[in-house]
Amino acid sequence: AEFGAVREIFPDSLLINIENAGDFRIPAEAVEAVHFKKVIVDCSKLDERVRAAIAHAHDGETGPE
């Protein structure tokens, strides 16, 4: 699922903005692939704080009524 946007790229990590949570650095080794302007991330390589932020990225959204 989509959860944010890349803000900056570093040699060892990416700075990403996770919707509803703010900016986080994720390690480069968590990046599995990049294609079609999307970064595919292995969440098992992220710390619990980042995984929790991703899990709640869409909390404020509502579906069709």
ROFI-785698 format. One record per atom (N, C-alpha, C, O): x, y, z. Coordinates in steps of 0.02 Angstrom, whole numbers, plus 32768, in hexadecimal, padded with zeros to 4 digits. Layout:
BEGIN
X, Y, Z
...
end
This chain:
BEGIN
802A, 7FC5, 8000
8000, 8000, 8000
802C, 803E, 8000
8063, 803E, 801B
8014, 8072, 7FE2
8039, 80B1, 7FE2
8031, 80D2, 8026
7FFC, 80D1, 8045
8069, 80F0, 803E
8066, 810E, 8080
808A, 8150, 8087
8088, 816E, 80BD
80AC, 8167, 8053
80D0, 81A6, 805A
80F9, 81B8, 801E
80EC, 81A0, 7FE6
812B, 81E3, 8029
8153, 81FD, 7FF2
819D, 8202, 8008
81AC, 8210, 8042
81CA, 81F7, 7FD8
8211, 81FF, 7FE5
8221, 8249, 7FE6
8210, 826D, 7FB7
8241, 825F, 801A
8256, 82A6, 801F
829E, 82B0, 800B
82AF, 82E2, 7FEB
82C9, 8280, 801E
8311, 8288, 8010
8331, 8243, 800D
831C, 8214, 802F
8366, 823D, 7FE5
838A, 81FE, 7FDE
83D1, 8208, 7FF9
83F3, 8237, 7FE7
83E5, 81DA, 8025
8429, 81DA, 8040
844B, 8198, 802C
8429, 8169, 8017
848D, 8194, 8030
84AF, 8156, 801C
8497, 8119, 8043
8496, 80E2, 8028
8485, 8122, 8083
8472, 80E9, 80AD
8429, 80E6, 80C0
8414, 80B8, 80E3
8400, 8117, 80A9
83BA, 8119, 80BE
8391, 8148, 8092
83AB, 816C, 8067
8350, 8145, 809D
8321, 8174, 807D
82FC, 819A, 80B4
82EC, 817D, 80E8
82F0, 81D9, 80A9
82C5, 81FF, 80D5
8281, 81FE, 80B5
8277, 8218, 807E
8250, 81E1, 80D8
820D, 81DD, 80BD
81DC, 8200, 80EA
81E5, 8203, 8127
81A8, 821B, 80CC
8172, 8238, 80F2
8139, 8206, 80F1
811E, 81F6, 80BC
8126, 81EF, 812C
80EE, 81C0, 8132
80B0, 81E8, 8144
80B0, 820F, 8173
807B, 81DE, 811C
803E, 8203, 8126
8027, 81FD, 816F
8027, 81C7, 818B
8012, 8234, 818B
7FF8, 8239, 81D0
802C, 822C, 8206
801A, 8226, 8240
806D, 8227, 81F4
80A0, 8217, 8227
80DF, 8241, 8222
8101, 824A, 8255
80EF, 825C, 81E8
812B, 8285, 81E2
8164, 8262, 81BE
815A, 8230, 819B
81A0, 827C, 81C7
81DC, 8264, 81A4
8200, 822E, 81CB
8206, 8232, 8208
8217, 81FB, 81A7
823D, 81C4, 81C4
8275, 81B2, 8194
826E, 81B8, 8157
82AD, 819C, 81B0
82E4, 8181, 8187
82DD, 8135, 8187
82D6, 8116, 81BB
82E0, 8118, 814C
82DF, 80CF, 8147
8321, 80B9, 8128
833B, 80DA, 80FB
833B, 8081, 813F
837C, 806A, 8125
8377, 8053, 80DD
8344, 8038, 80C7
83AD, 805E, 80B8
83AF, 804A, 8071
83A3, 8000, 8069
8386, 7FEB, 8036
83B9, 7FD7, 8098
83B0, 7F8F, 8091
8367, 7F79, 8096
8357, 7F40, 8085
833A, 7FA6, 80AB
82F3, 7F97, 80AD
82D2, 7FA1, 8068
829A, 7F8B, 805D
82F5, 7FC2, 803A
82DA, 7FCF, 7FF8
82E4, 7F91, 7FCC
831D, 7F7D, 7FBF
82AD, 7F74, 7FB6
82B1, 7F38, 7F8C
82B6, 7F4A, 7F42
82DA, 7F29, 7F1D
8292, 7F7E, 7F2D
8292, 7F91, 7EE6
8276, 7FD8, 7EDE
8255, 7FF2, 7F0B
8285, 7FF5, 7EA5
8269, 8035, 7E92
8252, 802F, 7E4A
827A, 8021, 7E1D
8211, 803A, 7E3E
81F8, 803A, 7DFA
81B6, 805E, 7DF6
8190, 8060, 7E26
81AA, 807B, 7DBC
816E, 80A4, 7DB0
8167, 80DB, 7DE5
8130, 80E9, 7DFD
81A0, 80FA, 7DF8
81A2, 812F, 7E29
8189, 811A, 7E6E
8172, 8144, 7E95
818E, 80DA, 7E7D
817A, 80C0, 7EBE
81B4, 809A, 7EDD
81DA, 8078, 7EBA
81BB, 80A0, 7F1F
81EE, 807C, 7F43
81CC, 8042, 7F67
819D, 804B, 7F8D
81E5, 8005, 7F5A
81CA, 7FC9, 7F7A
81F7, 7FBB, 7FB7
8233, 7FB5, 7FB1
81D7, 7FB7, 7FF2
81FC, 7FB0, 8031
81ED, 7F6D, 8052
81B4, 7F56, 8052
8220, 7F4E, 806E
8218, 7F11, 8096
820C, 7F28, 80DE
823B, 7F3A, 8101
81CE, 7F27, 80F4
81BC, 7F40, 8136
81DD, 7F1A, 816F
81E4, 7F34, 81A6
81F1, 7EDC, 8163
8212, 7EB5, 8198
8256, 7ED3, 81AA
8272, 7EC3, 81DE
8271, 7EFE, 817E
82B2, 7F1E, 818B
82AB, 7F64, 81A8
82DC, 7F88, 81AE
826E, 7F77, 81BB
8261, 7FB8, 81D9
8256, 7FB0, 8223
823F, 7F7C, 823A
8266, 7FE4, 8249
825A, 7FDF, 8291
820F, 7FE6, 82A0
81E8, 7FFD, 8276
81FD, 7FD3, 82DC
81B6, 7FD1, 82F0
8194, 8015, 82EA
815A, 8019, 82D7
81B8, 804A, 82F9
819B, 808E, 82F6
8186, 809F, 82AE
8151, 80BD, 82A4
81B0, 808E, 827E
81A0, 809B, 8237
8166, 806F, 8220
8139, 8087, 81FE
8167, 802F, 8233
8130, 8002, 8220
80EE, 801A, 823D
80BB, 8016, 821B
80EF, 8032, 827A
80B1, 804C, 8299
8097, 8089, 8273
805B, 808F, 8268
80C5, 80B6, 8260
80B1, 80F1, 823A
8092, 80DE, 81F7
8060, 80FB, 81E2
80B0, 80AD, 81D5
8095, 8096, 8195
8050, 8077, 819F
8023, 8083, 8177
8048, 8050, 81D4
8007, 802F, 81E1
7FCF, 8061, 81EB
7F95, 8052, 81DE
7FE0, 809D, 8203
7FAD, 80D0, 8211
7FAC, 8109, 81DE
7F8D, 813D, 81EA
7FCF, 8101, 81A6
7FD5, 8137, 8175
7F92, 814E, 8159
7F8B, 8188, 8146
7F62, 8122, 8156
7F22, 8134, 8137
7EE9, 8138, 8169
7EAE, 8134, 8156
7EF9, 813F, 81A9
7EC5, 8141, 81DD
7E91, 8178, 81D3
7E57, 816E, 81E3
7EA5, 81B1, 81B9
7E77, 81EA, 81B2
7E4A, 81E6, 8175
7E1E, 8210, 816C
7E55, 81B4, 814A
7E2F, 81B0, 810C
7DED, 818C, 8118
7DE8, 815F, 8142
7DBB, 81A0, 80F1
7D7B, 817D, 80F3
7D6B, 8161, 80B0
7D7F, 817C, 807C
7D49, 812A, 80AF
7D36, 810A, 8070
7CF3, 8124, 8058
7CD7, 8151, 8077
7CDA, 8108, 8022
7C99, 811D, 8007
7C62, 810E, 803A
7C63, 80DB, 805C
7C33, 813B, 803D
7BFD, 8132, 806E
7BBF, 8117, 804E
7B8D, 810D, 8070
end
